[in-house]
Amino acid sequence: MELRSDRLRVFDAVVRQGGFSSAARALGLTQSTVSQAIAALEADAGEALFDRSGRQVTLTEAGRALRSHAAAVLRAVDEARAALEQQRDVIAGPLAVGSSDTLATWVLPPVLAELRRVCPLVELRLDNRPSPAIAEAVAGHQLDLGVVSLPLPPGVSAGVRALKQLPLQPQRDVVAVAKGHALAKRARVRAAELAEYPLVLLDGTTASRAWLDAQFAAAGVQPRVVMEMSSVEVLKRLAALGFGVTVVPEVALGGTRELVGVPLAGAPQRRMVGLVVGPNPSRAARAFVELTRKVLKR
């Protein structure tokens, strides 16, 4: 037996209003629509629900039995609908975000603070890896989205290439050297000139290193890399101690007094801080995307 809630609602209105015409007016329906709904409900129940023999419509025994339950069913339906409506207004649940060390340290904090303020029920998990690994984790459904350096290296998987990439703001890279270094007073430095100096750079798993290697290749030079690290903060310390020249995002030099940042000139490809997002982001992921766009445009 199937008892549809829309037909039960018409039944309840007929009972409350004392007739088909009054119920039709209360529901904003035609009387024929009300009659058809009741007939269909009676067919579903296999019983007549109303006695139509007199001038007034009255309930049959089956109708009285149904009446005692119909109101409870309709209340439950209304409560369920209200709960769903309320859920639409609440952003909650787990959110796994990936970010490189540098972006997590220097770019994301105001975004995370805003997320905490606006969406306190979101359960954030922050995963710290290089941008290419973050993008692969998003493609493999291990993360909801990633905050990465764009462009990603050309060797990423087809799954990564299928992700939506959303550029957010320019990422300017600078040559970072100790204050007494020969390059410290230069207005700008070309990639070809860096080949003359020992370099301490990020390792080959990072988008930043892939981008920088492309600049060296375009300049036709072979860089002299004396150390590779996975952390920009370690590179900064090594450069400040005089172990070599490094190239880092300008934002990562915030607050340092030991290093000078010199613009890297002649780089043909613009770098961006951006997002990589899968095809069906959750409500929490969509909220994070909008918040990130909003905060980083300030």
Secondary structure, DSSP 8 states (H G I E B T S, - for coil): ----HHHHHHHHHHHHHTSHHHHHHHHT--HHHHHHHHHHHHHHHTS--EE-SSSS-EE-HHHHHHHHHHHHHHHHHHHHHHHHHHHHT---EEEEEEE-HHHHHHTSHHHHHHHHHH-TTEEEEEEE--HHHHHHHHHTTSSSEEEEEES--TT--HHHHTSEEEEEEE--EEEEEETTSTTTT-S-EEHHHHTTSEEEEE-TTSHHHHHHHHHHHHHT---EEEEEES-HHHHHHHHHTTS-BEEEEGGGGTT-SSEEEEEEET--S--EEEEEE-SS--HHHHHHHHHHHHHHT-
